[in-house]
Amino acid sequence: MKHRRLCETLLKEKGWLTPHLVQHQGSWFVPSMALKGLCLLQNHFKADNSDIFLATFPTAGTTWVRAIINPEDMFVPKWIFLNKLRSKNLKPLSIEDAFKLFCDGVSHNGSFWDDVLEYWRASLENPTKILFMKFEEIKRDTFGQIQISRFSGKLFSIEEE
């Protein structure tokens, strides 16, 4: 009931997957699923100092690494994927409408651009806790993977390196 009352007070915009998304704390959510989950997470989850989070924009058919910072590689697959999941009661979301929503930052879990900028800034403020890498850095060679290993404290063995 508390969740429903909260949803009634939030800004709404056309949705990718559902009729609309709601904006809460600067990000866009499907009211019935993601927003409810976020509220539960914020109220009950306590991160441990040794926890590792891989933060990427939700992907749609691309690998997790590719979606870290390359919007060209994730926008079209996301649009295709979400149109397949879109309610049959709704007409498909045109690529033009999806692109406008994406550029305006109206997308599940918020703006791609804001997320990237926020994580980059956080990595500058707290470099021992947040490792910010671009896809190109990881792809270049195994150095990117070794860098992730060292940062996380989960080192490769000599044979693996």
PyMOL commands that set and color helices and strands:
alter all, ss='L'
color gray80, all
select helices_A, chain A and resi 2-9+31-44+66-68+71-85+95-103+112-125+135-140+143-152
alter helices_A, ss='H'
color red, helices_A
select strands_A, chain A and resi 12-14+20-24+27-29
alter strands_A, ss='S'
color yellow, strands_A
deselect
rebuild
show_as cartoon
